[in-house]
Amino acid sequence: MPYFPTAVLPAEFGESFQRERKQRKISQATLAERAGLSRHLIIQIEKGENVGLHFILRALAVLNMGLRIDTAGINYDDVGRLDDE
């Protein structure tokens, strides 16, 4: 299953999501219907607006895609330098 990269801004995610939808030749209305969402919500996702993660996952499922979230490792050297500032 392909995944969207995790280190993206919401607007970049929205652009990538829209590009994937268009490559599959699926309209916003069709995607919304298949995901059980409103077309307005698909528009919000594509604009990078704040929507619930469960809505994004439902929309991605229609595109047969997933979302991977990685946790950032803590660099303790950088944390120590915060006290110096």
C-alpha positions in Angstrom: 0.0 0.0 0.0 1.5 3.4 -0.9 1.8 6.0 1.8 2.0 9.8 1.8 5.2 11.1 3.2 4.8 12.2 6.8 7.1 15.3 6.9 4.7 17.5 5.0 2.8 20.6 5.8 -1.0 20.4 5.6 -1.1 22.4 2.4 1.4 20.0 0.8 -0.6 17.0 2.0 -3.7 18.5 0.4 -1.9 19.1 -2.9 -0.6 15.5 -2.9 -4.0 14.2 -2.0 -5.6 16.2 -4.9 -3.0 15.0 -7.3 -3.6 11.4 -6.4 -7.3 11.8 -6.8 -7.0 13.4 -10.2 -4.5 10.7 -11.4 -7.2 8.1 -10.6 -9.8 10.3 -12.5 -12.1 10.4 -9.5 -14.1 13.6 -9.0 -14.4 15.2 -5.6 -18.1 14.3 -5.5 -17.4 10.6 -6.3 -14.7 10.3 -3.8 -16.9 11.9 -1.1 -19.7 9.5 -1.9 -17.5 6.5 -1.8 -16.0 7.6 1.5 -19.3 8.6 3.1 -18.2 12.2 3.4 -19.4 15.5 2.0 -17.8 17.1 -1.0 -17.0 20.1 1.1 -14.9 18.0 3.4 -12.9 16.7 0.4 -12.3 20.3 -0.6 -11.1 21.1 2.9 -8.7 18.2 2.8 -7.3 19.3 -0.5 -6.8 22.9 0.8 -4.9 21.5 3.8 -7.5 22.7 6.2 -8.0 21.3 9.7 -10.2 18.2 9.5 -10.4 15.1 11.6 -7.9 12.4 11.0 -10.7 9.8 10.7 -12.0 11.8 7.7 -8.6 11.8 6.0 -8.2 8.1 6.6 -11.7 7.4 5.1 -10.8 9.5 2.0 -7.4 7.8 1.6 -9.0 4.4 1.8 -11.0 5.2 -1.3 -7.7 5.9 -3.1 -6.3 2.6 -1.7 -3.7 4.6 0.2 -2.7 4.9 3.8 -1.1 7.4 6.2 2.1 6.6 8.1 3.0 8.7 11.1 6.5 8.4 12.5 7.6 9.6 15.8 10.6 11.9 15.9 13.6 10.6 17.8 14.8 12.9 20.6 18.2 14.3 20.1 19.3 14.8 23.7 22.3 17.0 22.6 19.8 19.5 21.1 17.7 19.4 24.3 20.7 20.2 26.4 21.4 23.3 24.2 18.0 24.7 24.8 19.1 25.6 28.3 22.0 27.6 26.8 19.7 29.9 24.9 
